[in-house]
Amino acid sequence: MSLYSALARPLLFRLPAETAHEVSMKFLAAAAAVLGRNVAPPRGRAVDCFGLRFPNAVGLAAGMDKNATALPAWPLMGFGFIEIGTVTALAQPGNPKPRVFRLPRQKALINRLGFNNEGAEAVAARLAEWKSSGRWPRVPVGINLGKSRVTALDDAPRDYAQSFRLLRGHGDYFVVNVSSPNTPGLRDLQGAAQLRAILRAIAAENAEKKPVLVKISPDLAEPQLADLVSCGEEESIAGWIATNTTLDHSSVPAGEDQEGGLSGVPLREKSDTVLRELVARTRLPVIGVGGVSDAESARAKTEAGAKLVQLYTGLVYRGPALPRQIAAESAKV
Ligand SMILES: Cc1cc2nc3c(=O)[nH]c(=O)nc-3n(C[C@H](O)[C@H](O)[C@H](O)COP(=O)(O)O)c2cc1C
């Protein structure tokens, strides 16, 4: 039994889920400030993708370090890349609490955070500070962008482009998140016409040709997916991330359900299915995310065609040794 499951997890799980997250992030931010200098890149098998070199294929999924407060801490756990955000153009508080719920028996979470974050300007300033402190991580850093809640859906292209303009100098790749279930109407932006307008608005600001990816929902029907893939390829995106959380709660026992997106082990099968469908349709690289909780579930994603994987919920249940363990296992095969 690890120190995490013997000691840290039982203590953290006595706290409400979001409080446990805040406590962990404070600890990691402190560790990052002290230890973040001259950290060797994490081990594993390197992957070249989107014109970037990833020291290993295991990344931190968006949502864990929304404001990049603990940026240098993640490679210490063995992560080969980090995705910060979701960041929106305007700072916003998100939905009322409580808004994150554990389902320990399912090794799952339900969240309806609603893009709580400090806004693109503040996050850009923090990233600049990390850079000038000499603690910038030696792994690729992606920045996940979302729509500000107060911005009308029709105005989404301008809103995403504004965030991109503020952050473009700070990230190695960018993600257009049109798949979180907790901002009203956001998933409608997965429609080809809406997505095309967003991608064009970002492209107009992207003189440096930073890789831009699109993160999709696991709840898309096949025809929607087909339209989306054509749109992404026509607009020359660099790749896809599959998937975000699901609104399918059929695996959640009655009485334990909550409104929001489900992540973790019960998402895995659905997420793997959409990953396979996507890989069959696209020429572009895909990052697989959803229900990675051990080396086997990570391997299933790479066998389904994912070039890289990410995880969030697995870290909550399995602890900080997990990314290094998965990277080491996958380097063996
Ligand atoms: C509490 C929580 C917050 C999240 N916030 C974001 C977010 O801000 N942006 C995003 O694109 N995905 C977000 N996600 C989704 C994850 O990045 C990931 O796609 C999803 O949880 C599936 O992976 P997992 O099963 O490994 O958790 C969040 C997930 C959780 C559990």
The ligand as a Tripos MOL2 file, in Angstrom:
@<TRIPOS>MOLECULE
LIG
   31    33     1     0     0
SMALL
NO_CHARGES

@<TRIPOS>ATOM
      1 C1        -12.8700   18.4340  -11.2260 C.3       1 LIG1
      2 C2        -12.6180   18.4280  -12.7130 C.ar      1 LIG1
      3 C3        -12.4220   19.6300  -13.3890 C.ar      1 LIG1
      4 C4        -12.1830   19.6230  -14.7800 C.ar      1 LIG1
      5 N1        -11.9800   20.8060  -15.4280 N.ar      1 LIG1
      6 C5        -11.7270   20.7910  -16.7520 C.ar      1 LIG1
      7 C6        -11.4700   21.9980  -17.4420 C.ar      1 LIG1
      8 O1        -11.4130   23.0760  -16.8560 O.2       1 LIG1
      9 N2        -11.2620   21.9240  -18.7930 N.ar      1 LIG1
     10 C7        -11.2790   20.7380  -19.4800 C.ar      1 LIG1
     11 O2        -11.0690   20.7400  -20.6940 O.2       1 LIG1
     12 N3        -11.4940   19.5830  -18.8430 N.ar      1 LIG1
     13 C8        -11.7200   19.5920  -17.5040 C.ar      1 LIG1
     14 N4        -11.9330   18.3990  -16.8650 N.ar      1 LIG1
     15 C9        -11.9600   17.1510  -17.6610 C.3       1 LIG1
     16 C10       -10.6230   16.4310  -17.6450 C.3       1 LIG1
     17 O3         -9.6070   17.2060  -18.2530 O.3       1 LIG1
     18 C11       -10.7440   15.0890  -18.4000 C.3       1 LIG1
     19 O4        -11.0410   15.3440  -19.7660 O.3       1 LIG1
     20 C12       -11.8290   14.1970  -17.8280 C.3       1 LIG1
     21 O5        -11.9200   14.3060  -16.4340 O.3       1 LIG1
     22 C13       -11.5950   12.7090  -18.1780 C.3       1 LIG1
     23 O6        -10.3640   12.2600  -17.6510 O.3       1 LIG1
     24 P1        -10.2190   11.4520  -16.2520 P.3       1 LIG1
     25 O7        -11.2090   10.3110  -16.3110 O.co2     1 LIG1
     26 O8         -8.7960   11.0090  -16.2260 O.co2     1 LIG1
     27 O9        -10.5480   12.4090  -15.1640 O.co2     1 LIG1
     28 C14       -12.1660   18.3810  -15.4840 C.ar      1 LIG1
     29 C15       -12.3400   17.1830  -14.7900 C.ar      1 LIG1
     30 C16       -12.5660   17.1890  -13.4260 C.ar      1 LIG1
     31 C17       -12.7470   15.8770  -12.7050 C.3       1 LIG1
@<TRIPOS>BOND
     1     1     2 1
     2     2     3 ar
     3     2    30 ar
     4     3     4 ar
     5     4     5 ar
     6     4    28 ar
     7     5     6 ar
     8     6     7 ar
     9     6    13 1
    10     7     8 2
    11     7     9 ar
    12     9    10 ar
    13    10    11 2
    14    10    12 ar
    15    12    13 ar
    16    13    14 ar
    17    14    15 1
    18    14    28 ar
    19    15    16 1
    20    16    17 1
    21    16    18 1
    22    18    19 1
    23    18    20 1
    24    20    21 1
    25    20    22 1
    26    22    23 1
    27    23    24 1
    28    24    25 2
    29    24    26 1
    30    24    27 1
    31    28    29 ar
    32    29    30 ar
    33    30    31 1
@<TRIPOS>SUBSTRUCTURE
     1 LIG1         1 GROUP 0 **** ****
